């Protein structure tokens, strides 16, 4: 039944790091809220059912307890629990519950990968519902497909790492931009399982300096790593063999939305005839078609205030992400296979239909 409890999410956030930061500040949906609090998505508070509240609890706890789990995977796990706990008696009821839970999750993080992951999960688990004889059989099938989708998302990095191995050879120097768990997985797998000797240049990735996290992670696994200034990337481009980046989202035309500075790396790489590879999970494939740098989702536009003191009256432009067109991308290494940018639209049709 509908509960008179509203959950407060603080500010709408973007990406894994912001989701972790938000999860550490917000009250736990069940245990920490001392009074009914309003979850604000836009201007309207969202009234929660017991099931969407359960979904919020699952998501917040997963993000808090496992720093290596992408927010999209945490969302898929939480939605799977929604299926298992659902008391709906019709397919329309199940779809409504999944929709409400997805809206709830997106109030905690506005990461594009979370939005596309929720949509793909709902499409995947419900697309064969009409083949069932009874609703009980249908619900069992939905749960089975939910578990199957969850398993696919959990193993996607291992598949990407295996597919990426042939691209890294002994003596290579790889340039990466900031911190990406997918890229980290690829490099650690190549160094450990294949016993390859290569070195990595990591950009600082200002303004959040996520490159420091990447350097720490690679150094922990014994991979020779050099931290470079963002502005030195073009200067050092002739010394590297290829650029490897992650993605916040892979868009319909085969381009990517990623951490700010990715586009300028791509331009420099093309100027020096260096390949640019993208490591991205299929749940990051989004039904988005940017026309230019200023046609991106709202959540990617504002990176927040800078930590350095700025004189009064000076404007600051600090976007979170930029858009790299497909012309600058050599290949996308995904859990669906190694794709050219032009193949992404076909894979999107398969995923959603």
SERO-4910 file (N, C-alpha, C, O; in steps of 0.05 Angstrom, whole numbers):
BEGIN
 pado doro    nc1    nc2    nc3   cac1   cac2   cac3    cc1    cc2    cc3    oc1    oc2    oc3
  Unk    A     17    -24      0      0      0      0     18     25      0     41     23      6
  Unk    A      6     47     -7     21     72     -7     27     81     21     10     82     38
  Unk    A     52     89     26     61     99     52     62    129     52     67    141     31
  Unk    A     58    141     74     60    170     76     88    178     84     92    196    101
  Unk    A    108    165     72    136    171     77    148    182     52    145    171     30
  Unk    A    163    204     54    177    216     32    206    216     38    214    222     61
  Unk    A    223    210     19    251    206     24    267    229     13    263    238    -10
  Unk    A    285    240     29    301    263     21    327    254      8    341    236     18
  Unk    A    333    265    -15    357    256    -30    378    278    -31    399    274    -43
  Unk    A    373    302    -19    392    323    -22    392    334    -51    371    334    -64
  Unk    A    414    342    -61    415    353    -88    417    330   -108    428    309   -102
  Unk    A    407    335   -132    410    315   -153    439    314   -161    453    334   -164
  Unk    A    450    289   -164    478    286   -168    484    272   -195    465    264   -209
  Unk    A    509    271   -202    517    261   -228    542    243   -225    562    252   -213
  Unk    A    540    219   -235    563    201   -235    568    186   -209    555    192   -189
  Unk    A    587    167   -211    592    150   -188    602    166   -163    593    161   -141
  Unk    A    621    183   -167    633    197   -144    613    215   -130    612    216   -106
  Unk    A    596    228   -146    575    245   -134    554    228   -120    543    236   -100
  Unk    A    548    204   -132    529    186   -119    539    177    -92    524    176    -72
  Unk    A    565    171    -91    577    163    -65    576    186    -45    570    182    -21
  Unk    A    582    210    -55    581    233    -37    553    238    -27    549    244     -4
  Unk    A    533    236    -45    506    240    -37    497    218    -17    483    224      2
  Unk    A    505    193    -22    497    171     -5    508    175     23    496    166     43
  Unk    A    532    187     26    543    191     52    530    214     68    532    215     92
  Unk    A    515    231     53    503    254     66    473    251     72    463    261     92
  Unk    A    460    236     55    431    234     58    424    215     80    439    197     86
  Unk    A    401    218     93    392    199    113    385    173    100    376    173     77
  Unk    A    388    151    114    380    125    103    349    126    100    335    135    117
  Unk    A    339    116     77    310    118     71    292    107     93    270    117     97
  Unk    A    301     86    107    284     74    128    292     82    156    275     87    173
  Unk    A    319     82    162    327     83    190    335    110    200    333    115    224
  Unk    A    345    128    182    357    152    192    338    176    191    343    196    205
  Unk    A    316    175    176    299    198    174    283    202    199    267    185    207
  Unk    A    286    224    213    272    229    238    243    238    234    227    237    253
  Unk    A    236    246    210    209    256    204    204    253    175    224    248    160
  Unk    A    180    254    165    175    254    136    191    276    122    188    299    129
  Unk    A    206    269    102    223    288     88    216    287     58    208    266     48
  Unk    A    220    309     45    212    310     17    235    304     -2    256    316     -1
  Unk    A    231    285    -20    250    280    -42    243    298    -65    221    295    -76
  Unk    A    260    315    -72    253    335    -93    266    328   -119    290    328   -122
  Unk    A    250    321   -138    258    317   -166    245    340   -181    221    339   -186
  Unk    A    261    360   -189    249    384   -199    237    399   -175    251    405   -156
  Unk    A    211    405   -176    199    420   -154    180    403   -138    172    410   -116
  Unk    A    172    379   -148    151    364   -136    162    342   -119    180    327   -128
  Unk    A    153    338    -94    161    316    -78    150    290    -88    127    289    -98
  Unk    A    165    268    -86    156    242    -96    147    225    -73    162    219    -55
  Unk    A    121    217    -73    110    200    -52    118    171    -57    114    161    -79
  Unk    A    129    157    -37    140    131    -41    121    109    -32    107    112    -12
  Unk    A    121     87    -46    108     62    -36    129     47    -21    153     53    -22
  Unk    A    120     26     -7    139      9      8    159     -4    -10    182     -7     -3
  Unk    A    150    -10    -35    168    -24    -54    190     -5    -64    213    -13    -66
  Unk    A    183     20    -71    203     38    -81    222     46    -58    245     52    -63
  Unk    A    211     47    -34    228     52    -11    248     30     -6    272     35      0
  Unk    A    240      5    -10    258    -18     -9    280    -15    -30    303    -21    -24
  Unk    A    272     -7    -54    291     -3    -76    312     18    -68    336     14    -73
  Unk    A    303     40    -56    321     61    -48    341     51    -27    364     58    -28
  Unk    A    331     36     -8    348     25     13    370      7      1    393     10      7
  Unk    A    362    -11    -17    381    -29    -30    402    -13    -45    426    -18    -43
  Unk    A    394      7    -60    412     23    -76    432     38    -59    456     37    -64
  Unk    A    422     52    -38    440     68    -21    460     50     -7    483     57     -5
  Unk    A    451     27      3    470      9     17    491     -3     -2    514     -5      6
  Unk    A    483    -10    -26    502    -20    -46    524      1    -53    547     -6    -54
  Unk    A    515     25    -57    534     47    -64    553     53    -41    577     57    -45
  Unk    A    542     52    -17    558     58      7    579     36     12    601     42     20
  Unk    A    570     11      8    587    -12     18    606    -22     -3    625    -36      4
  Unk    A    602    -16    -28    620    -26    -49    629     -4    -68    614      4    -86
  Unk    A    652      7    -63    662     30    -78    668     23   -107    671     41   -124
  Unk    A    671     -3   -113    677    -11   -140    652    -16   -157    655    -21   -181
  Unk    A    629    -15   -145    605    -21   -160    594      4   -175    589     24   -162
  Unk    A    591      2   -201    579     25   -216    551     30   -206    537     11   -198
  Unk    A    542     55   -208    515     62   -199    494     47   -215    473     40   -205
  Unk    A    499     42   -241    480     28   -258    477     -1   -249    454    -11   -249
  Unk    A    499    -14   -241    497    -42   -231    482    -42   -205    466    -60   -200
  Unk    A    487    -23   -187    472    -21   -162    443    -18   -167    426    -29   -153
  Unk    A    436     -2   -187    408      3   -194    395    -23   -204    372    -29   -197
  Unk    A    409    -38   -221    398    -63   -232    393    -83   -209    373    -97   -209
  Unk    A    411    -84   -190    407   -102   -167    383    -94   -151    367   -111   -142
  Unk    A    380    -68   -147    357    -58   -132    331    -64   -146    311    -71   -134
  Unk    A    330    -60   -173    306    -66   -188    299    -95   -188    276   -103   -189
  Unk    A    320   -112   -188    315   -141   -186    301   -148   -160    283   -165   -160
  Unk    A    308   -135   -138    294   -139   -113    265   -129   -114    248   -140   -101
  Unk    A    260   -108   -130    233    -99   -134    216   -120   -147    194   -125   -138
  Unk    A    227   -134   -167    213   -156   -180    207   -178   -160    185   -189   -160
  Unk    A    227   -185   -144    223   -208   -125    202   -201   -104    188   -219    -94
  Unk    A    200   -176    -96    182   -168    -74    156   -157    -85    138   -150    -68
  Unk    A    152   -156   -111    128   -145   -122    103   -161   -115    103   -186   -115
  Unk    A     81   -147   -109     56   -160   -104     36   -154   -126     12   -159   -123
  Unk    A     46   -142   -148     28   -135   -170     15   -160   -182     27   -182   -182
  Unk    A     -9   -157   -192    -24   -180   -203    -27   -177   -233    -40   -194   -246
  Unk    A    -17   -156   -245    -18   -153   -274      9   -143   -284     26   -133   -269
  Unk    A     14   -147   -310     38   -139   -322     41   -108   -321     63    -98   -317
  Unk    A     19    -95   -325     19    -65   -324     27    -56   -296     42    -36   -293
  Unk    A     19    -71   -275     26    -64   -248     56    -67   -243     69    -50   -230
  Unk    A     68    -89   -254     97    -93   -251    112    -71   -266    131    -60   -255
  Unk    A    103    -64   -290    117    -43   -304    116    -16   -290    135     -1   -290
  Unk    A     93    -11   -277     90     14   -262    108     15   -238    121     35   -232
  Unk    A    111     -8   -224    129    -10   -201    158     -6   -209    173      8   -196
  Unk    A    166    -18   -232    193    -14   -242    198     15   -250    219     26   -245
  Unk    A    178     27   -262    180     55   -269    184     73   -245    201     90   -244
  Unk    A    166     69   -225    168     85   -200    194     82   -186    206    101   -176
  Unk    A    204     57   -185    230     51   -172    252     64   -187    271     74   -175
  Unk    A    251     64   -214    272     76   -230    273    107   -226    294    118   -224
  Unk    A    249    119   -224    248    148   -219    260    154   -191    275    173   -188
  Unk    A    255    136   -172    266    139   -145    297    138   -146    310    155   -134
  Unk    A    307    119   -161    336    116   -162    350    139   -176    371    148   -168
  Unk    A    337    150   -196    348    172   -211    349    198   -195    362    217   -203
  Unk    A    334    199   -173    336    222   -156    361    222   -139    369    243   -128
  Unk    A    374    199   -137    399    197   -122    423    203   -139    443    214   -130
  Unk    A    421    197   -165    443    202   -183    432    207   -211    416    192   -221
  Unk    A    441    229   -223    431    235   -250    451    225   -271    450    235   -294
  Unk    A    467    205   -265    486    193   -284    470    182   -308    450    169   -304
  Unk    A    479    188   -332    465    178   -355    465    148   -356    445    136   -365
  Unk    A    486    135   -346    488    106   -346    467     94   -328    457     72   -334
  Unk    A    460    107   -306    439     97   -289    412     98   -303    396     79   -302
  Unk    A    407    120   -317    381    123   -331    378    102   -353    358     88   -355
  Unk    A    399     99   -369    398     79   -391    397     50   -380    384     33   -391
  Unk    A    412     45   -358    412     19   -345    384     11   -336    375    -12   -339
  Unk    A    370     30   -323    342     25   -314    324     19   -338    307      1   -336
  Unk    A    326     35   -359    309     30   -383    315      3   -395    296    -11   -402
  Unk    A    341     -3   -398    348    -29   -411    338    -52   -394    328    -72   -404
  Unk    A    341    -50   -368    332    -71   -350    302    -76   -353    293    -99   -356
  Unk    A    286    -55   -353    257    -57   -356    250    -70   -383    232    -87   -384
  Unk    A    263    -61   -404    258    -72   -431    265   -102   -432    251   -118   -443
  Unk    A    288   -108   -420    298   -136   -421    280   -155   -407    273   -177   -417
  Unk    A    271   -148   -383    256   -167   -366    227   -169   -375    214   -189   -370
  Unk    A    216   -149   -389    187   -149   -396    182   -156   -425    158   -160   -433
  Unk    A    202   -159   -442    197   -161   -471    185   -189   -479    174   -191   -501
  Unk    A    188   -209   -462    176   -236   -469    152   -242   -451    144   -265   -450
  Unk    A    141   -222   -438    119   -227   -419     95   -239   -433     80   -255   -421
  Unk    A     89   -232   -458     65   -241   -472     66   -271   -478     46   -283   -485
  Unk    A     90   -283   -476     93   -311   -483     84   -330   -460     82   -354   -465
  Unk    A     79   -319   -437     72   -335   -414     42   -342   -414     25   -327   -423
  Unk    A     36   -366   -403      8   -375   -402     -7   -362   -379    -30   -353   -383
  Unk    A      5   -360   -356     -7   -348   -332     11   -326   -321     34   -324   -328
  Unk    A     -1   -309   -304     14   -287   -293     36   -298   -273     58   -286   -272
  Unk    A     30   -319   -259     49   -331   -241     74   -340   -256     97   -336   -248
  Unk    A     68   -353   -279     91   -362   -295    106   -338   -307    130   -338   -309
  Unk    A     90   -317   -314    102   -293   -325    120   -280   -304    143   -271   -310
  Unk    A    111   -279   -279    127   -266   -258    153   -281   -252    174   -269   -248
  Unk    A    151   -308   -252    175   -324   -249    195   -319   -271    219   -317   -267
  Unk    A    184   -316   -295    201   -310   -319    214   -283   -316    237   -279   -323
  Unk    A    199   -263   -306    210   -236   -302    233   -237   -283    254   -224   -287
  Unk    A    230   -251   -260    251   -253   -240    276   -267   -252    298   -258   -247
  Unk    A    271   -288   -267    293   -302   -279    309   -284   -298    333   -284   -299
  Unk    A    294   -269   -314    307   -251   -333    321   -228   -319    341   -218   -328
  Unk    A    309   -219   -296    322   -199   -280    349   -209   -269    369   -194   -270
  Unk    A    349   -233   -259    374   -245   -250    394   -248   -272    418   -243   -268
  Unk    A    385   -255   -296    402   -259   -319    415   -232   -327    439   -231   -332
  Unk    A    399   -211   -327    409   -184   -334    429   -175   -313    449   -163   -320
  Unk    A    423   -180   -288    441   -172   -266    468   -186   -269    489   -174   -264
  Unk    A    467   -212   -276    492   -227   -280    508   -216   -303    532   -215   -302
  Unk    A    494   -208   -324    508   -196   -348    522   -171   -341    545   -166   -349
  Unk    A    508   -154   -325    521   -128   -318    545   -133   -299    565   -118   -300
  Unk    A    543   -153   -282    564   -158   -263    589   -169   -276    611   -164   -266
  Unk    A    586   -183   -299    609   -195   -312    619   -179   -336    637   -187   -351
  Unk    A    607   -156   -341    613   -141   -365    642   -132   -366    654   -132   -388
  Unk    A    653   -124   -343    681   -114   -343    700   -136   -350    720   -132   -364
  Unk    A    695   -160   -340    713   -183   -346    713   -188   -376    734   -194   -388
  Unk    A    690   -187   -389    688   -191   -418    703   -170   -433    718   -175   -452
  Unk    A    700   -145   -425    714   -123   -438    744   -126   -435    759   -121   -454
  Unk    A    753   -133   -411    781   -137   -406    793   -158   -424    816   -155   -434
  Unk    A    779   -180   -427    789   -202   -445    790   -193   -474    809   -199   -488
  Unk    A    770   -178   -483    769   -168   -511    791   -147   -516    800   -144   -538
  Unk    A    798   -133   -495    818   -111   -498    847   -121   -498    865   -107   -507
  Unk    A    851   -145   -488    879   -156   -486    895   -154   -511    919   -146   -510
  Unk    A    884   -161   -535    901   -160   -559    910   -132   -567    929   -130   -583
  Unk    A    898   -112   -556    905    -84   -564    929    -74   -548    940    -53   -555
  Unk    A    936    -88   -526    959    -79   -509    982    -99   -513    979   -123   -509
  Unk    A   1005    -88   -521   1028   -105   -526   1051    -97   -508   1051    -75   -496
  Unk    A   1071   -114   -506   1095   -107   -491   1108    -82   -502   1110    -78   -526
  Unk    A   1116    -64   -483   1129    -40   -491   1110    -17   -497   1120      6   -502
  Unk    A   1084    -21   -497   1065      0   -504   1065     21   -482   1069     16   -458
  Unk    A   1058     46   -490   1052     67   -471   1023     76   -477   1017     83   -500
  Unk    A   1007     75   -456    978     81   -459    972    107   -445    981    112   -422
  Unk    A    956    124   -458    947    149   -445    918    145   -436    901    139   -453
  Unk    A    912    150   -411    885    149   -401    877    176   -388    895    191   -380
  Unk    A    851    181   -387    841    206   -377    826    203   -351    804    192   -351
  Unk    A    838    212   -329    824    211   -304    820    182   -294    835    164   -301
  Unk    A    799    179   -278    793    152   -266    769    139   -279    748    151   -282
  Unk    A    773    114   -288    751     98   -299    755     70   -289    776     58   -293
  Unk    A    734     58   -277    737     31   -267    739     11   -290    753     -9   -288
  Unk    A    725     17   -313    728     -1   -336    756     -1   -347    767    -22   -354
  Unk    A    768     23   -350    795     25   -360    815     12   -340    833     -2   -348
  Unk    A    811     16   -314    828      4   -294    827    -27   -297    848    -40   -296
  Unk    A    803    -38   -300    800    -67   -303    815    -77   -327    828    -98   -325
  Unk    A    814    -63   -349    828    -71   -374    858    -72   -369    872    -91   -376
  Unk    A    869    -51   -357    898    -49   -353    908    -69   -332    929    -81   -336
  Unk    A    894    -72   -311    902    -91   -290    900   -120   -301    918   -136   -295
  Unk    A    880   -126   -316    877   -153   -328    900   -159   -347    912   -180   -347
  Unk    A    907   -139   -364    929   -143   -383    956   -147   -369    972   -163   -377
  Unk    A    960   -132   -347    985   -134   -332    987   -160   -317   1009   -172   -314
  Unk    A    964   -170   -306    965   -193   -289    962   -220   -304    979   -238   -301
  Unk    A    942   -222   -321    937   -247   -334    955   -252   -358    962   -275   -364
  Unk    A    962   -231   -372    979   -234   -396   1009   -229   -391   1025   -234   -409
  Unk    A   1015   -220   -367   1043   -214   -360   1056   -195   -380   1080   -198   -388
  Unk    A   1041   -175   -389   1051   -155   -408   1064   -132   -393   1056   -125   -371
  Unk    A   1086   -122   -404   1100    -99   -392   1094    -74   -409   1102    -72   -432
  Unk    A   1079    -56   -397   1072    -31   -410   1071     -9   -389   1070    -15   -366
  Unk    A   1070     15   -399   1068     38   -380   1044     55   -387   1033     53   -409
  Unk    A   1035     71   -367   1011     87   -370   1016    116   -363   1028    121   -342
  Unk    A   1007    134   -380   1006    162   -373    977    169   -365    958    163   -379
  Unk    A    974    182   -342    948    189   -331    945    219   -328    962    232   -316
  Unk    A    925    231   -340    920    260   -337    909    265   -309    896    248   -297
  Unk    A    915    289   -298    904    297   -272    874    296   -272    862    288   -252
  Unk    A    862    305   -294    833    306   -297    820    325   -277    803    318   -261
  Unk    A    828    350   -280    815    371   -263    787    376   -273    781    370   -296
  Unk    A    769    387   -256    775    399   -230    774    380   -207    781    387   -184
  Unk    A    764    355   -211    762    337   -188    787    320   -183    789    305   -163
  Unk    A    807    323   -201    832    309   -198    830    279   -195    844    267   -179
  Unk    A    811    267   -210    807    239   -208    830    222   -219    832    198   -214
  Unk    A    848    236   -234    872    221   -243    889    211   -220    903    191   -223
  Unk    A    889    225   -197    904    216   -174    894    189   -164    909    172   -155
  Unk    A    867    185   -165    856    159   -157    865    137   -177    871    115   -168
  Unk    A    866    144   -202    875    125   -222    904    117   -218    911     93   -219
  Unk    A    921    137   -213    949    131   -208    953    113   -184    969     94   -185
  Unk    A    938    119   -163    940    103   -138    932     74   -144    945     55   -135
  Unk    A    910     70   -159    900     43   -165    920     28   -182    925      4   -177
  Unk    A    931     40   -203    949     26   -221    976     20   -206    988     -1   -210
  Unk    A    985     39   -190   1010     35   -175   1007     12   -156   1026     -4   -152
  Unk    A    984      9   -144    978    -13   -126    981    -40   -140    988    -60   -127
  Unk    A    976    -41   -166    979    -67   -181   1006    -69   -196   1009    -86   -212
  Unk    A   1024    -51   -189   1051    -53   -200   1054    -45   -229   1073    -53   -243
  Unk    A   1035    -28   -239   1037    -19   -267   1052      8   -267   1044     27   -254
  Unk    A   1074     10   -283   1089     35   -285   1070     58   -294   1059     57   -316
  Unk    A   1068     79   -278   1048    100   -283   1061    127   -280   1077    131   -261
  Unk    A   1054    146   -297   1063    174   -295   1039    192   -296   1022    190   -313
  Unk    A   1038    210   -276   1017    230   -275   1025    255   -291   1047    265   -287
  Unk    A   1008    264   -309   1014    287   -325    993    309   -322    970    302   -315
  Unk    A   1000    333   -328    980    355   -328    961    351   -352    970    341   -373
  Unk    A    937    360   -349    918    358   -371    928    373   -396    925    364   -418
  Unk    A    941    396   -391    950    412   -413    975    401   -427    983    411   -447
  Unk    A    987    379   -416   1011    367   -427   1004    344   -446   1022    331   -457
  Unk    A    979    337   -448    971    313   -464    980    315   -493    992    296   -503
  Unk    A    975    337   -506    983    340   -534   1013    340   -537   1025    329   -556
  Unk    A   1027    352   -517   1056    354   -517   1069    326   -517   1090    321   -529
  Unk    A   1055    307   -502   1066    280   -499   1054    259   -518   1061    236   -517
  Unk    A   1035    268   -535   1020    250   -551   1038    233   -569   1032    209   -574
  Unk    A   1060    244   -580   1077    228   -598   1092    206   -584   1103    188   -597
  Unk    A   1092    206   -557   1106    185   -542   1088    162   -535   1097    141   -525
  Unk    A   1062    164   -540   1043    143   -532   1035    126   -557   1038    135   -580
  Unk    A   1024    102   -552   1016     85   -573    986     87   -579    977     85   -602
  Unk    A    970     91   -558    941     96   -562    929    108   -537    941    107   -515
  Unk    A    905    119   -540    890    131   -518    868    111   -511    854    100   -528
  Unk    A    864    107   -485    842     90   -475    826    105   -455    836    114   -434
  Unk    A    800    108   -461    782    122   -443    757    106   -437    751     87   -451
  Unk    A    744    113   -415    717    102   -409    696    120   -421    701    136   -439
  Unk    A    671    116   -412    649    132   -422    627    134   -401    621    115   -388
  Unk    A    617    158   -398    592    162   -382    568    151   -398    550    140   -386
  Unk    A    569    155   -424    548    144   -442    559    141   -470    575    157   -479
  Unk    A    549    120   -483    554    116   -512    528    124   -526    507    112   -521
  Unk    A    529    144   -544    505    155   -556    499    141   -582    515    125   -592
  Unk    A    476    148   -594    465    133   -616    483    133   -641    483    114   -656
  Unk    A    498    154   -646    515    156   -670    542    144   -666    559    145   -684
  Unk    A    547    132   -642    573    119   -637    593    137   -623    615    129   -618
  Unk    A    585    162   -618    602    180   -602    599    174   -572    583    157   -565
  Unk    A    614    188   -556    612    184   -527    609    210   -512    619    231   -521
  Unk    A    596    209   -489    596    230   -470    614    221   -447    609    199   -435
  Unk    A    634    236   -440    653    228   -419    664    252   -404    657    275   -410
  Unk    A    681    246   -385    693    267   -369    704    290   -386    716    285   -407
  Unk    A    700    315   -377    709    338   -392    739    336   -397    755    328   -380
  Unk    A    747    342   -422    774    339   -430    779    315   -449    800    314   -462
  Unk    A    759    297   -451    762    274   -469    763    283   -498    778    272   -513
  Unk    A    746    303   -505    745    311   -533    771    323   -542    780    318   -564
  Unk    A    784    339   -525    809    351   -533    831    330   -536    849    333   -552
  Unk    A    830    309   -519    849    287   -522    844    273   -549    863    265   -563
  Unk    A    819    270   -556    812    256   -582    822    273   -605    832    261   -625
  Unk    A    820    299   -604    829    316   -625    860    314   -628    870    311   -650
  Unk    A    874    314   -606    903    311   -606    911    284   -617    930    282   -632
  Unk    A    897    263   -608    904    236   -617    900    234   -647    917    221   -661
  Unk    A    879    245   -658    874    244   -687    896    259   -702    905    251   -724
  Unk    A    904    282   -691    925    298   -704    952    283   -705    967    287   -724
  Unk    A    957    266   -686    982    250   -685    978    221   -695    996    205   -693
  Unk    A    954    216   -707    948    190   -718    950    167   -697    961    146   -703
  Unk    A    941    173   -673    941    153   -652    912    143   -648    893    159   -648
  Unk    A    908    117   -645    881    106   -641    870    115   -614    884    119   -595
  Unk    A    843    118   -614    829    123   -589    809    101   -585    790     98   -601
  Unk    A    812     86   -564    794     64   -557    777     71   -533    786     85   -515
  Unk    A    752     62   -534    734     67   -512    726     41   -499    717     22   -513
  Unk    A    729     38   -473    720     15   -458    694     22   -444    693     39   -426
  Unk    A    671      9   -453    645     16   -442    627     -8   -441    626    -24   -460
  Unk    A    612    -10   -419    592    -31   -416    567    -25   -432    561     -1   -438
  Unk    A    552    -45   -440    529    -41   -458    507    -26   -444    490    -13   -457
  Unk    A    506    -27   -417    484    -12   -403    489     18   -404    473     34   -395
  Unk    A    512     27   -415    517     55   -419    508     65   -447    511     88   -453
  Unk    A    498     46   -463    487     54   -489    461     70   -484    442     58   -474
  Unk    A    461     95   -492    438    112   -486    424    122   -511    437    126   -532
  Unk    A    398    126   -509    383    136   -532    385    167   -531    365    181   -526
  Unk    A    408    176   -537    414    205   -537    429    210   -563    446    195   -571
  Unk    A    423    233   -576    437    240   -601    445    270   -600    431    287   -610
  Unk    A    468    275   -588    477    303   -586    484    314   -613    497    300   -630
  Unk    A    477    339   -618    484    352   -643    510    367   -641    524    370   -661
  Unk    A    517    376   -617    542    390   -612    549    389   -582    535    376   -567
  Unk    A    569    404   -574    578    404   -547    557    415   -527    558    410   -503
  Unk    A    539    431   -538    520    445   -520    492    432   -522    472    443   -513
  Unk    A    491    408   -534    466    393   -536    467    368   -519    457    347   -527
  Unk    A    479    370   -495    482    348   -477    461    349   -455    450    370   -451
  Unk    A    455    326   -442    436    327   -420    444    347   -399    467    352   -394
  Unk    A    424    358   -386    428    380   -367    447    372   -345    463    389   -336
  Unk    A    446    347   -336    462    338   -313    492    339   -319    508    339   -300
  Unk    A    500    340   -344    529    340   -351    541    368   -353    565    370   -357
  Unk    A    524    388   -350    533    415   -357    548    430   -334    566    445   -340
  Unk    A    540    425   -310    551    441   -288    567    424   -269    557    406   -256
  Unk    A    594    429   -268    611    415   -251    613    426   -223    628    415   -206
  Unk    A    598    447   -217    598    458   -190    620    478   -187    636    483   -205
  Unk    A    622    490   -163    642    511   -158    670    500   -157    675    477   -150
  Unk    A    690    517   -165    718    509   -163    728    514   -135    718    530   -120
  Unk    A    749    499   -128    760    501   -101    778    526    -98    783    535    -76
  Unk    A    788    537   -121    806    560   -120    790    586   -116    767    588   -126
  Unk    A    802    605   -103    787    631    -99    785    646   -126    804    648   -141
  Unk    A    761    656   -131    756    670   -156    746    698   -149    728    701   -132
  Unk    A    757    719   -162    748    746   -156    718    749   -162    707    736   -180
  Unk    A    705    766   -146    677    772   -151    672    783   -179    688    799   -189
  Unk    A    651    773   -191    644    783   -218    656    767   -240    649    772   -264
  Unk    A    673    748   -234    685    731   -255    668    706   -259    662    692   -240
  Unk    A    660    701   -283    644    678   -290    662    653   -292    685    655   -301
  Unk    A    651    630   -284    666    605   -286    650    586   -303    626    581   -298
  Unk    A    662    574   -323    650    553   -339    664    527   -331    687    523   -336
  Unk    A    648    509   -319    660    485   -308    642    461   -314    630    449   -295
  Unk    A    639    453   -339    622    430   -346    634    403   -336    658    401   -334
  Unk    A    617    384   -330    626    358   -321    636    341   -345    656    327   -342
  Unk    A    622    343   -367    627    324   -389    629    339   -416    620    362   -418
  Unk    A    641    326   -435    640    336   -463    632    313   -481    630    289   -473
  Unk    A    628    319   -506    619    300   -526    641    295   -546    650    314   -559
  Unk    A    648    270   -550    668    263   -570    654    250   -594    643    228   -591
  Unk    A    653    263   -617    639    252   -641    652    226   -650    676    221   -644
  Unk    A    637    210   -664    647    183   -673    671    185   -692    687    166   -693
  Unk    A    675    207   -706    697    210   -724    724    208   -710    744    202   -723
  Unk    A    724    213   -684    749    214   -669    754    187   -654    774    184   -640
  Unk    A    736    169   -656    737    143   -641    745    121   -661    733    117   -682
  Unk    A    765    106   -653    774     84   -670    757     59   -666    745     49   -686
  Unk    A    754     50   -642    738     26   -635    726     29   -607    738     43   -590
  Unk    A    703     16   -603    692     14   -576    694    -15   -567    684    -33   -581
  Unk    A    706    -19   -545    709    -46   -534    688    -50   -513    689    -38   -491
  Unk    A    668    -66   -519    645    -69   -501    640    -99   -495    653   -116   -507
  Unk    A    622   -104   -477    615   -132   -471    598   -145   -493    592   -169   -492
  Unk    A    590   -129   -512    576   -139   -536    595   -147   -558    588   -159   -578
  Unk    A    621   -139   -555    641   -144   -575    656   -118   -581    651    -97   -569
  Unk    A    675   -120   -599    691    -96   -607    676    -84   -631    672    -97   -652
  Unk    A    667    -59   -627    650    -46   -647    663    -22   -659    678     -8   -646
  Unk    A    656    -17   -684    663      9   -696    640     28   -687    619     19   -681
  Unk    A    646     54   -687    624     73   -680    599     70   -696    577     73   -686
  Unk    A    602     63   -722    578     61   -739    561     37   -732    537     36   -740
  Unk    A    571     18   -717    556     -6   -709    539     -2   -684    522    -18   -677
  Unk    A    544     21   -670    530     25   -645    500     28   -649    484     17   -633
  Unk    A    491     42   -669    462     45   -673    448     19   -677    426     15   -666
  Unk    A    460      0   -691    448    -27   -695    447    -41   -668    427    -55   -662
  Unk    A    467    -39   -651    467    -52   -625    446    -40   -607    433    -54   -591
  Unk    A    442    -14   -609    422     -1   -593    394    -11   -600    377    -16   -583
  Unk    A    389    -14   -626    363    -25   -635    359    -53   -624    337    -59   -614
  Unk    A    380    -70   -624    378    -97   -613    372    -96   -583    356   -111   -573
  Unk    A    386    -78   -569    383    -77   -540    355    -69   -532    344    -80   -513
  Unk    A    344    -49   -546    318    -38   -537    294    -52   -550    272    -50   -540
  Unk    A    299    -67   -572    276    -80   -585    277   -110   -584    259   -124   -594
***
